[in-house]
């Protein structure tokens, strides 16, 4: 605050205000104002807000604090501490951050990086007393950030550290309550940490399945993304076909026993794309092979994955064993069989494949294309299970 006097004098003159007038506004003597402006004394901290209001400036401006310089300094400290954290030098990071917080006690960015630093120190603490004290400070910092800070990124990091810490001290209900208030993605990630035993195992299974379905979908949809400029595609047609084949390979690895469950939806799409690719290449034999597999997986999905949870079948593969079909990220709201029937007509597949075989496939698809038939099958399946 060494430049406080000069700043105050400048602001007073900009308002065309005398020292006497200012002294009346804040109820002090003109001599006190003179001492402030010559840096002989400083005003009581309670007068700062009054002065800021009088001159229509922030307290930072009045006190001569350069906000840009302050933020730059904090960013530099955070980066330095982050480098120490990256190399596992937690004590050094803590030392830097605690020193910085003495200079900038209200910096939520500094608090947000100090919290995980203390969390790491707690994990390696040699005594329970030290661990307890560090965890308590992590919680105090996190709760302060959530109560006062409005920066979403800072708050998100604080929530993560709070949930981990609550779990570590046995406060799982607090952790779950906090997780339930977050976005679906964040909440799902936090639950994976909070849950224990069988619930945790099942959650991890479901997460892996959802992630793999998402990855395979993105690969299949890659060719649909329009690119900037004149270039039409990053890959050539045969390269996109190779990517579709990779999706099929991935699913066969995940479900090594051929019990594909909800993955059959993706297999149907990948094989159908390969069917169309081979038609364009005029390789009708290869196209028919992929069309058969597309139809087979379409029927499998509609027959086994479009049912109530209580009658759903289970995976038997090593990775997803015991997990029910249909409990996945993506559930097709419409009949895949009906979509394939429509495609057979619109793409005129009769020009490429034997009519008798197409008729037989259409007849089988028709069983699952009619919503009433599907509802009846679901009802019968439930009655059999009972």
Secondary structure as UniProt FT lines:
FT   TURN            2..3
FT   HELIX           4..14
FT   TURN            15..16
FT   HELIX           19..26
FT   HELIX           30..37
FT   TURN            38..39
FT   HELIX           45..54
FT   TURN            55..56
FT   HELIX           59..62
FT   TURN            63..64
FT   HELIX           67..86
FT   TURN            87..88
FT   HELIX           90..103
FT   TURN            105..106
FT   HELIX           108..123
FT   HELIX           128..148
FT   HELIX           152..168
FT   TURN            169..170
FT   HELIX           172..180
FT   HELIX           184..194
FT   HELIX           197..221
FT   HELIX           222..224
FT   HELIX           237..254
FT   TURN            255..257
FT   HELIX           261..263
FT   HELIX           264..280
FT   TURN            281..282
FT   HELIX           284..304
FT   HELIX           309..311
FT   TURN            318..322
FT   TURN            325..326
FT   HELIX           336..346
FT   TURN            347..348
FT   HELIX           349..351
FT   HELIX           355..369
FT   HELIX           371..385
//
